[in-house]
Amino acid sequence: MADRWDNYYRQLVLEDDLDSAHGALEQAAWDAVADIGLCRDNAEPDVFGGIVSGYVVSYLSGLDMTVTAGVGYDHLGRRVATGASFTATVSNQGDTEAGAGGVGDGSSAAPTNGYERWVSIFVVYDRYLDPAEERYDGYNQKVYYSRAESFHFYYSPGTEKTIGTLLTSDKPARESGKLLLADVRIKKQSNVTQYVSMDQLRKEILFNLIGTNLPNKTITQGLIREALLDMLKQHR
């Protein structure tokens, strides 16, 4: 349960008094998810979170990928959800705006001419500051009354290699606080950056468990019920 405050008669209520009530409930919800100990895989026992459903990535055109609506939880127990499909463009590294797809805010992710590389697509917890909810406080400072839970995409480029020599091991490392969705392979040939391929083999599903004594036994599911059913089927 969340921490509580005992408000009292004729209390001079401060901004922090009001905000902290929301923060305590929010933190309690995040802690409840994290305390369950949902682990991404047995190779990273200290990293929590993963995709529960959706977030299917497919090639669209150029350097654009389509990412379907999805739900996941990061390592702090925060819910990372999108209610619709978005376009993820891997031409630049960095973060997109909150609540939107598109291009990252960093430098170009294009490799040198004659080279290729992987670019990983992550989804990250964020808050959307709605311009329609702009207010001004008693000091005439702008504040955003609504701070809705949201998301943004993050693009991370891997090491570039000569075309034809790129390996799976050249994919960018996973990052704490970010949920990996897909790895996109791009190349630059004749000074034109082109899409080569895309896979979701490393997609961080909530349950991605590999048996220690039975290495061929695996469970890859986003929902607890489905993971348990898989476990029962494997031990009939």
NORNOR-V804737 format. One record per run of one state. SS is the DSSP state (a for helix, b for strand, c for the rest). FROM is the first residue (numbers start at 1). LEN is the number of residues. If there is no record, write none. Layout:
BEGIN
[[SS FROM LEN] [SS FROM LEN]]
END
This chain:
BEGIN
[[c 1 14] [a 15 21] [c 36 3] [b 39 1] [c 40 8] [b 48 1] [c 49 1] [b 50 5] [c 55 2] [b 57 5] [c 62 2] [b 64 4] [c 68 2] [b 70 4] [c 74 5] [b 79 4] [c 83 3] [b 86 4] [c 90 2] [b 92 1] [c 93 1] [b 94 2] [c 96 6] [b 102 2] [c 104 4] [b 108 1] [c 109 6] [b 115 15] [c 130 1] [a 131 3] [b 134 3] [c 137 5] [b 142 3] [c 145 2] [b 147 11] [c 158 3] [b 161 2] [c 163 5] [a 168 3] [c 171 7] [b 178 12] [c 190 2] [b 192 8] [c 200 5] [b 205 1] [c 206 1] [b 207 4] [c 211 7] [b 218 4] [c 222 2] [a 224 11] [c 235 2]]
END
